[in-house]
Each structure stands twice: as structure tokens, then as C-alpha cells.
Amino acid sequence: MGVPNLIADMNRQPLAFTVHCDLKAGNGTPGSLTPTTCSDALYAQALGFFNALRAPAILTPGDNDWTDCDRPSNGSFNSRERLDHERQVFFSTPYSLGQRQLRLEVQTAALCLNAAGAATPCVENRRWTYGRVTYVTLNVQGSCNNLCDTAPDPAEWAARNAANIAWLQESFRYAAARQSAAVMIVAQADPGWDQSDPTRAPLRDPKTLAETDGQPDGFKDYLIALRNEVTHWKRPVAYVHGDSHYHRIDKPLLDSAGRRLENFTRVETFGDNQANGNNDVHWLKVTVDTKSREVFSYEAQIVPANRTAVPAP
């Protein structure tokens, strides 16, 4: 009942829109009442959840719903085929999901690869402007951005990584042309920013942005492009992600001289904790005030019906 409780809680508030990264947590769970492998039923259920939201609902894919679908515990699917399926289910029109819909700009250039190895549009990458803020979604994944885990796919990664960088750069130009006050980027992966958190993210040199933990680095070029855009933009940039299942807000991005980029804020959403039931099934509300210096402010929304360790009074 965690997700229905979450939806009901969100529907009680007058939200402009909602953004979601990833469809599910972890791998297949024996005995679960809802789909936890990458079967078609997972995507059908998720579509129903999104369309139960009164506000427009925008999705960016996550590793648990395509890159990690090749794990035996997820059903041993072909990861590219699952992404193709997601594109059909969630991204076949230029509109958001939800009971109210927003029209979104779509990356229509055929820069990604499908299951057959042919070039295909990266239609999951979206952007829109609302209230003088530009919002961008990017298909950036955990599991080394599809370069590690069960079946690494360097060809798929190379095409999508180049597409993501192009969409990122184009979106900052788009924001500048519209005189946006700020940019918010939403992607699933926690790419790692420095040496501080080996339990939750890749380790990397914060000056060079090169990964230092010996794992394949699916993020360095993307992070360098992001840092360049943030530095040039000067105005506030919020980078929202999931992946490491730990809600936090901080400023981890440094320039090549080791100085903190003051206009960049990392925002990690809540992540479902299967072992503890509904313990982390909550959401984050962002208030936007383009007349304020920082533009974004954040308030964790702890769903009363999902409180587990300490029940609601």
C-alpha cells in the first residue's frame, strides 16, 4: 500500500506537476503482491499509478526498470528491449502522464540504440519551462550507466551518453534563450561527485571527475559537460537524482581547482527500502520562487500512512 498512500498524499496538495525517477526498488521479491521483476505487468502497473496522480506526472527511467533487467532476479530480460518497451508505454507522445497533462519538448534525434542495434530517438529525454524555470530529464543510469553489472553494453552507453550530453548542452541554451531564472535536471543515477561516500556512490577525484574506485566510469564526460554548463550558467542549478536511496541535499560539485560551485545543489530523493516495507516511501516538495536568490526551496513530505519505525501520532 506504500505507493497508493504516496499518491493519495500527493493528490491532497495543489501541485503544478510531479517528476519521478525509476519505477521500482531493487530486484525481484518472492511473494510480493505487486510486480518486482521487469515483466510487462510492472510497466502496466506503473502507468496506472502515474495516471492516478491529479497533477502532470513526468518520468525519467531508472536502472531497476531497464539496465538491471538482465539480472536473473529481475527476469533475465534484454535490457535494450525493456527500454524499447518503456519508450512505447510511457514516452510515445510529447505529453506527460497524469490526469492533467503538460506538453513537453522531446529529444527526437535518432541518437540512441534500440534492441536491434538501430539508431532510435531518445524520446525519454524531455524538457519544459514552467514559471521561468527550465526542467530537464535525462536517461542517466546507475550500474555504471550500463557499463557494469550483469551484461555491460558499451555500444548502448556510448550512443546514449553522447545523446545525453547533447540534450544537456542544448537545454542550457534553451533556458538562456527563454531567460529562465534557474534550471532543474532530473536523472536516476547517483554518479558520485567526490571521495566521501563509498557506500552509496562511485568514488571520483572531485577536480578531474575521473572515477577512482576501479569500476568502469560511465559518467566522467557527462559530469565534465555538466560542470561546464553550471559554471557558464551562473544562476541556480538543482540536480535531482535517486539511485542510492538516501534523501539528502548538499553541494558536492567542485571546479577543477577544487572550489565548490555555489550555484549547484544536489537533491537526492527518497528511495524505497524493501527490507523495511514502507519506511522510505515518501516524497519531496519543491517550492519555486523566481524572485528569490536561490529560487528553489525543499520540504520533505513524510507520508503519515507510510511511517514504519515511528507510526504517525
C-alpha positions as a Markdown table, in Angstrom:
| # | Residue | x | y | z |
|---|---|---|---|---|
| 1 | Met | 0.0 | 0.0 | 0.0 |
| 2 | Gly | 3.0 | 2.3 | 0.1 |
| 3 | Val | 2.6 | 3.8 | -3.4 |
| 4 | Pro | -1.2 | 4.2 | -3.2 |
| 5 | Asn | -0.6 | 6.0 | 0.1 |
| 6 | Leu | 2.0 | 8.2 | -1.5 |
| 7 | Ile | -0.3 | 9.1 | -4.4 |
| 8 | Ala | -3.2 | 9.9 | -2.1 |
| 9 | Asp | -0.9 | 12.2 | -0.1 |
| 10 | Met | 0.4 | 14.0 | -3.2 |
| 11 | Asn | -3.2 | 14.4 | -4.5 |
| 12 | Arg | -4.1 | 16.3 | -1.4 |
| 13 | Gln | -1.8 | 19.1 | -2.4 |
| 14 | Pro | -2.2 | 21.6 | -5.3 |
| 15 | Leu | 1.0 | 20.6 | -7.2 |
| 16 | Ala | 2.0 | 22.1 | -10.5 |
| 17 | Phe | 3.5 | 18.8 | -11.7 |
| 18 | Thr | 5.4 | 15.8 | -10.4 |
| 19 | Val | 8.6 | 14.2 | -11.5 |
| 20 | His | 9.7 | 10.6 | -10.9 |
| 21 | Cys | 12.9 | 8.7 | -11.4 |
| 22 | Asp | 12.8 | 4.9 | -11.5 |
| 23 | Leu | 9.8 | 2.6 | -11.4 |
| 24 | Lys | 10.7 | 0.1 | -8.6 |
| 25 | Ala | 13.3 | -0.7 | -6.0 |
| 26 | Gly | 15.9 | -3.5 | -6.3 |
| 27 | Asn | 15.4 | -6.9 | -7.7 |
| 28 | Gly | 12.6 | -9.5 | -7.8 |
| 29 | Thr | 11.0 | -10.0 | -4.4 |
| 30 | Pro | 9.5 | -13.5 | -3.8 |
| 31 | Gly | 5.9 | -13.4 | -2.6 |
| 32 | Ser | 5.3 | -9.7 | -3.5 |
| 33 | Leu | 1.8 | -8.7 | -4.2 |
| 34 | Thr | 3.0 | -6.3 | -7.0 |
| 35 | Pro | 5.4 | -7.0 | -9.9 |
| 36 | Thr | 9.0 | -6.7 | -8.8 |
| 37 | Thr | 10.7 | -8.2 | -11.9 |
| 38 | Cys | 10.8 | -6.5 | -15.3 |
| 39 | Ser | 7.7 | -8.2 | -16.7 |
| 40 | Asp | 5.2 | -6.2 | -18.7 |
| 41 | Ala | 3.0 | -6.2 | -15.7 |
| 42 | Leu | 5.5 | -3.8 | -13.9 |
| 43 | Tyr | 5.1 | -1.2 | -16.5 |
| 44 | Ala | 1.3 | -1.6 | -16.8 |
| 45 | Gln | 1.0 | -1.1 | -13.0 |
| 46 | Ala | 3.3 | 1.9 | -13.0 |
| 47 | Leu | 1.3 | 3.5 | -15.8 |
| 48 | Gly | -1.8 | 3.2 | -13.7 |
| 49 | Phe | 0.0 | 4.7 | -10.7 |
| 50 | Phe | 1.2 | 7.7 | -12.8 |
| 51 | Asn | -2.2 | 8.3 | -14.3 |
| 52 | Ala | -3.8 | 8.2 | -10.8 |
| 53 | Leu | -1.9 | 11.5 | -10.0 |
| 54 | Arg | -4.0 | 14.6 | -10.5 |
| 55 | Ala | -1.0 | 16.7 | -11.4 |
| 56 | Pro | 1.0 | 16.1 | -14.6 |
| 57 | Ala | 3.5 | 13.3 | -14.0 |
| 58 | Ile | 6.8 | 13.2 | -15.7 |
| 59 | Leu | 9.0 | 10.0 | -15.6 |
| 60 | Thr | 12.7 | 9.5 | -16.3 |
| 61 | Pro | 13.7 | 5.8 | -16.5 |
| 62 | Gly | 15.8 | 4.1 | -13.8 |
| 63 | Asp | 18.3 | 1.2 | -13.7 |
| 64 | Asn | 15.8 | -1.1 | -12.0 |
| 65 | Asp | 13.4 | -0.8 | -14.9 |
| 66 | Trp | 15.8 | -1.4 | -17.8 |
| 67 | Thr | 19.6 | -1.6 | -17.3 |
| 68 | Asp | 19.3 | -4.1 | -14.5 |
| 69 | Cys | 16.5 | -6.1 | -16.1 |
| 70 | Asp | 19.1 | -8.6 | -17.4 |
| 71 | Arg | 19.8 | -9.9 | -13.8 |
| 72 | Pro | 18.3 | -13.3 | -13.2 |
| 73 | Ser | 16.4 | -12.0 | -10.2 |
| 74 | Asn | 14.7 | -9.4 | -12.5 |
| 75 | Gly | 13.8 | -12.0 | -15.1 |
| 76 | Ser | 16.9 | -12.1 | -17.4 |
| 77 | Phe | 15.4 | -9.8 | -19.9 |
| 78 | Asn | 17.3 | -8.0 | -22.7 |
| 79 | Ser | 17.9 | -4.5 | -21.2 |
| 80 | Arg | 17.6 | -2.7 | -24.6 |
| 81 | Glu | 14.3 | -4.4 | -25.3 |
| 82 | Arg | 13.0 | -3.3 | -21.9 |
| 83 | Leu | 14.0 | 0.3 | -22.6 |
| 84 | Asp | 12.3 | 0.0 | -26.0 |
| 85 | His | 9.2 | -1.2 | -24.2 |
| 86 | Glu | 9.4 | 1.7 | -21.7 |
| 87 | Arg | 9.6 | 4.1 | -24.6 |
| 88 | Gln | 6.4 | 2.7 | -26.1 |
| 89 | Val | 4.5 | 2.6 | -22.8 |
| 90 | Phe | 5.5 | 6.0 | -21.2 |
| 91 | Phe | 7.0 | 8.1 | -24.0 |
| 92 | Ser | 5.0 | 7.6 | -27.1 |
| 93 | Thr | 3.6 | 11.1 | -27.1 |
| 94 | Pro | 5.0 | 14.6 | -26.3 |
| 95 | Tyr | 2.8 | 14.8 | -23.3 |
| 96 | Ser | 3.3 | 14.0 | -19.6 |
| 97 | Leu | 1.4 | 11.3 | -17.8 |
| 98 | Gly | -1.1 | 12.2 | -15.0 |
| 99 | Gln | -4.8 | 13.3 | -15.0 |
| 100 | Arg | -3.7 | 16.7 | -16.2 |
| 101 | Gln | -1.0 | 16.8 | -18.8 |
| 102 | Leu | 1.8 | 19.1 | -19.8 |
| 103 | Arg | 3.2 | 19.2 | -23.3 |
| 104 | Leu | 7.0 | 18.6 | -23.2 |
| 105 | Glu | 9.8 | 19.1 | -25.7 |
| 106 | Val | 11.3 | 15.7 | -26.7 |
| 107 | Gln | 14.8 | 14.7 | -27.9 |
| 108 | Thr | 13.7 | 13.4 | -31.3 |
| 109 | Ala | 17.1 | 13.0 | -32.9 |
| 110 | Ala | 17.9 | 9.3 | -33.6 |
| 111 | Leu | 21.0 | 9.2 | -31.3 |
| 112 | Cys | 20.2 | 6.1 | -29.1 |
| 113 | Leu | 20.3 | 2.4 | -29.9 |
| 114 | Asn | 17.3 | 0.0 | -29.8 |
| 115 | Ala | 17.3 | -3.7 | -29.2 |
| 116 | Ala | 18.0 | -4.4 | -32.9 |
| 117 | Gly | 21.1 | -2.1 | -32.9 |
| 118 | Ala | 19.4 | 0.5 | -35.0 |
| 119 | Ala | 19.5 | 4.3 | -34.2 |
| 120 | Thr | 16.4 | 5.4 | -32.4 |
| 121 | Pro | 15.2 | 8.7 | -30.9 |
| 122 | Cys | 15.9 | 9.1 | -27.2 |
| 123 | Val | 12.3 | 10.1 | -26.6 |
| 124 | Glu | 12.6 | 9.6 | -22.8 |
| 125 | Asn | 14.7 | 12.8 | -22.6 |
| 126 | Arg | 12.3 | 15.7 | -22.1 |
| 127 | Arg | 12.3 | 19.4 | -21.1 |
| 128 | Trp | 9.8 | 22.1 | -20.3 |
| 129 | Thr | 9.7 | 25.6 | -18.9 |
| 130 | Tyr | 7.2 | 26.4 | -16.1 |
| 131 | Gly | 7.2 | 29.7 | -14.3 |
| 132 | Arg | 10.5 | 30.9 | -15.7 |
| 133 | Val | 12.4 | 27.7 | -14.7 |
| 134 | Thr | 13.6 | 25.2 | -17.2 |
| 135 | Tyr | 13.3 | 21.5 | -16.3 |
| 136 | Val | 15.2 | 18.7 | -18.0 |
| 137 | Thr | 15.1 | 14.9 | -17.7 |
| 138 | Leu | 18.0 | 12.7 | -18.8 |
| 139 | Asn | 18.3 | 8.9 | -19.1 |
| 140 | Val | 21.4 | 8.6 | -16.9 |
| 141 | Gln | 21.6 | 5.2 | -15.1 |
| 142 | Gly | 23.1 | 3.5 | -12.1 |
| 143 | Ser | 25.1 | 0.3 | -12.6 |
| 144 | Cys | 27.9 | 2.4 | -14.1 |
| 145 | Asn | 25.4 | 3.9 | -16.6 |
| 146 | Asn | 25.1 | 0.4 | -18.2 |
| 147 | Leu | 28.9 | -0.3 | -18.3 |
| 148 | Cys | 28.9 | -2.9 | -15.5 |
| 149 | Asp | 26.7 | -5.4 | -13.7 |
| 150 | Thr | 25.3 | -8.5 | -15.5 |
| 151 | Ala | 25.6 | -7.6 | -19.2 |
| 152 | Pro | 27.6 | -4.3 | -19.8 |
| 153 | Asp | 26.7 | -2.7 | -23.1 |
| 154 | Pro | 29.4 | -0.2 | -24.2 |
| 155 | Ala | 27.7 | 0.5 | -27.6 |
| 156 | Glu | 24.4 | 1.4 | -26.0 |
| 157 | Trp | 26.2 | 3.5 | -23.4 |
| 158 | Ala | 28.3 | 5.4 | -25.9 |
| 159 | Ala | 25.3 | 6.4 | -28.0 |
| 160 | Arg | 23.1 | 7.4 | -25.1 |
| 161 | Asn | 25.9 | 9.2 | -23.3 |
| 162 | Ala | 26.6 | 11.4 | -26.3 |
| 163 | Ala | 22.8 | 12.0 | -26.7 |
| 164 | Asn | 22.5 | 13.0 | -23.0 |
| 165 | Ile | 25.4 | 15.4 | -23.3 |
| 166 | Ala | 23.9 | 17.0 | -26.4 |
| 167 | Trp | 20.5 | 17.3 | -24.7 |
| 168 | Leu | 22.1 | 18.8 | -21.6 |
| 169 | Gln | 24.0 | 21.4 | -23.5 |
| 170 | Glu | 21.1 | 22.2 | -25.8 |
| 171 | Ser | 18.8 | 22.6 | -22.7 |
| 172 | Phe | 21.0 | 25.2 | -21.1 |
| 173 | Arg | 20.9 | 27.2 | -24.4 |
| 174 | Tyr | 17.2 | 26.7 | -24.4 |
| 175 | Ala | 17.0 | 28.1 | -20.8 |
| 176 | Ala | 19.2 | 31.1 | -21.7 |
| 177 | Ala | 17.0 | 31.9 | -24.7 |
| 178 | Arg | 13.9 | 31.9 | -22.5 |
| 179 | Gln | 15.7 | 33.9 | -19.8 |
| 180 | Ser | 15.0 | 31.3 | -17.2 |
| 181 | Ala | 15.9 | 32.1 | -13.6 |
| 182 | Ala | 17.1 | 28.6 | -12.9 |
| 183 | Val | 17.5 | 25.0 | -14.3 |
| 184 | Met | 16.5 | 21.8 | -12.6 |
| 185 | Ile | 17.8 | 18.5 | -14.0 |
| 186 | Val | 16.3 | 15.1 | -13.1 |
| 187 | Ala | 18.1 | 11.8 | -13.8 |
| 188 | Gln | 18.1 | 8.5 | -11.9 |
| 189 | Ala | 21.8 | 7.8 | -11.3 |
| 190 | Asp | 24.0 | 9.0 | -8.4 |
| 191 | Pro | 27.2 | 9.4 | -10.5 |
| 192 | Gly | 29.4 | 10.1 | -7.5 |
| 193 | Trp | 30.9 | 13.5 | -7.0 |
| 194 | Asp | 34.0 | 13.1 | -4.7 |
| 195 | Gln | 35.7 | 10.6 | -2.3 |
| 196 | Ser | 33.2 | 11.0 | 0.5 |
| 197 | Asp | 30.6 | 8.2 | 0.2 |
| 198 | Pro | 31.9 | 4.8 | -1.0 |
| 199 | Thr | 28.8 | 3.0 | 0.5 |
| 200 | Arg | 26.4 | 4.8 | -1.8 |
| 201 | Ala | 28.1 | 6.1 | -5.0 |
| 202 | Pro | 31.1 | 5.8 | -7.2 |
| 203 | Leu | 34.3 | 7.5 | -5.9 |
| 204 | Arg | 35.9 | 10.1 | -8.1 |
| 205 | Asp | 38.5 | 12.8 | -8.0 |
| 206 | Pro | 36.4 | 15.9 | -7.5 |
| 207 | Lys | 38.8 | 18.1 | -9.5 |
| 208 | Thr | 39.2 | 15.9 | -12.6 |
| 209 | Leu | 35.9 | 14.0 | -12.1 |
| 210 | Ala | 37.6 | 10.7 | -13.0 |
| 211 | Glu | 36.4 | 7.6 | -11.1 |
| 212 | Thr | 39.0 | 6.3 | -8.7 |
| 213 | Asp | 37.4 | 3.0 | -7.4 |
| 214 | Gly | 38.4 | 0.8 | -10.3 |
| 215 | Gln | 34.9 | 0.4 | -11.7 |
| 216 | Pro | 34.0 | 1.3 | -15.3 |
| 217 | Asp | 33.4 | 5.0 | -15.5 |
| 218 | Gly | 30.1 | 5.8 | -17.3 |
| 219 | Phe | 29.9 | 9.3 | -16.0 |
| 220 | Lys | 33.1 | 11.3 | -16.4 |
| 221 | Asp | 32.5 | 13.0 | -19.7 |
| 222 | Tyr | 28.9 | 13.7 | -18.8 |
| 223 | Leu | 29.9 | 15.3 | -15.4 |
| 224 | Ile | 32.5 | 17.4 | -17.1 |
| 225 | Ala | 29.9 | 18.7 | -19.5 |
| 226 | Leu | 27.5 | 19.3 | -16.6 |
| 227 | Arg | 30.2 | 21.2 | -14.7 |
| 228 | Asn | 31.0 | 23.4 | -17.7 |
| 229 | Glu | 27.3 | 24.3 | -18.2 |
| 230 | Val | 26.8 | 25.0 | -14.5 |
| 231 | Thr | 29.8 | 27.3 | -14.4 |
| 232 | His | 28.8 | 29.2 | -17.5 |
| 233 | Trp | 25.1 | 29.4 | -16.5 |
| 234 | Lys | 25.9 | 31.2 | -13.1 |
| 235 | Arg | 22.3 | 31.0 | -12.0 |
| 236 | Pro | 20.9 | 28.2 | -9.7 |
| 237 | Val | 21.0 | 24.6 | -10.9 |
| 238 | Ala | 19.4 | 21.8 | -9.0 |
| 239 | Tyr | 20.4 | 18.3 | -9.9 |
| 240 | Val | 17.8 | 15.8 | -8.7 |
| 241 | His | 18.6 | 12.0 | -8.6 |
| 242 | Gly | 17.7 | 8.8 | -6.9 |
| 243 | Asp | 19.7 | 5.5 | -7.0 |
| 244 | Ser | 21.5 | 5.4 | -3.7 |
| 245 | His | 18.2 | 5.5 | -1.7 |
| 246 | Tyr | 19.2 | 8.2 | 0.8 |
| 247 | His | 17.4 | 11.5 | 0.9 |
| 248 | Arg | 19.9 | 14.5 | 1.1 |
| 249 | Ile | 20.5 | 18.0 | -0.2 |
| 250 | Asp | 24.1 | 19.3 | -0.5 |
| 251 | Lys | 26.7 | 20.9 | -2.7 |
| 252 | Pro | 29.2 | 18.3 | -3.8 |
| 253 | Leu | 30.3 | 19.6 | -7.2 |
| 254 | Leu | 33.7 | 21.3 | -7.3 |
| 255 | Asp | 35.6 | 23.1 | -10.1 |
| 256 | Ser | 38.9 | 21.9 | -11.5 |
| 257 | Ala | 40.7 | 24.0 | -8.9 |
| 258 | Gly | 38.8 | 22.3 | -6.0 |
| 259 | Arg | 36.4 | 25.2 | -5.4 |
| 260 | Arg | 32.8 | 24.4 | -4.6 |
| 261 | Leu | 30.3 | 25.5 | -7.3 |
| 262 | Glu | 28.0 | 27.7 | -5.2 |
| 263 | Asn | 25.1 | 27.7 | -7.7 |
| 264 | Phe | 24.9 | 23.9 | -7.9 |
| 265 | Thr | 22.7 | 21.9 | -5.5 |
| 266 | Arg | 22.4 | 18.1 | -5.5 |
| 267 | Val | 19.0 | 16.8 | -4.3 |
| 268 | Glu | 18.6 | 13.1 | -3.7 |
| 269 | Thr | 15.0 | 11.8 | -3.4 |
| 270 | Phe | 13.7 | 9.1 | -1.1 |
| 271 | Gly | 14.4 | 5.5 | -2.2 |
| 272 | Asp | 12.2 | 2.6 | -1.4 |
| 273 | Asn | 13.7 | 0.3 | 1.3 |
| 274 | Gln | 12.3 | -3.2 | 0.5 |
| 275 | Ala | 13.5 | -4.7 | 3.8 |
| 276 | Asn | 11.6 | -2.2 | 5.9 |
| 277 | Gly | 8.4 | -2.1 | 4.0 |
| 278 | Asn | 7.1 | 1.5 | 3.5 |
| 279 | Asn | 9.8 | 3.0 | 5.6 |
| 280 | Asp | 11.1 | 5.3 | 2.8 |
| 281 | Val | 8.1 | 5.7 | 0.6 |
| 282 | His | 7.8 | 9.5 | 0.8 |
| 283 | Trp | 8.3 | 12.5 | -1.5 |
| 284 | Leu | 9.9 | 15.8 | -1.7 |
| 285 | Lys | 8.1 | 19.1 | -2.3 |
| 286 | Val | 10.0 | 21.8 | -4.1 |
| 287 | Thr | 8.8 | 25.4 | -3.8 |
| 288 | Val | 9.9 | 27.7 | -6.7 |
| 289 | Asp | 10.2 | 31.5 | -6.2 |
| 290 | Thr | 12.0 | 33.1 | -9.2 |
| 291 | Lys | 12.2 | 36.4 | -7.3 |
| 292 | Ser | 14.3 | 34.7 | -4.5 |
| 293 | Arg | 18.1 | 34.4 | -4.8 |
| 294 | Glu | 18.2 | 30.6 | -4.7 |
| 295 | Val | 14.9 | 30.0 | -6.5 |
| 296 | Phe | 14.3 | 26.5 | -5.1 |
| 297 | Ser | 13.4 | 25.5 | -1.5 |
| 298 | Tyr | 12.8 | 22.0 | -0.4 |
| 299 | Glu | 10.5 | 20.3 | 2.1 |
| 300 | Ala | 10.4 | 16.5 | 2.8 |
| 301 | Gln | 6.9 | 15.1 | 2.8 |
| 302 | Ile | 6.7 | 12.1 | 5.2 |
| 303 | Val | 3.5 | 10.2 | 4.3 |
| 304 | Pro | 1.7 | 9.6 | 7.6 |
| 305 | Ala | 0.3 | 6.2 | 6.4 |
| 306 | Asn | 3.8 | 5.0 | 5.4 |
| 307 | Arg | 5.5 | 5.8 | 8.7 |
| 308 | Thr | 7.0 | 2.5 | 9.8 |
| 309 | Ala | 9.6 | 2.9 | 12.6 |
| 310 | Val | 7.6 | 5.6 | 14.4 |
| 311 | Pro | 3.9 | 5.5 | 13.5 |
| 312 | Ala | 2.1 | 8.8 | 13.0 |
| 313 | Pro | 0.5 | 10.1 | 16.2 |
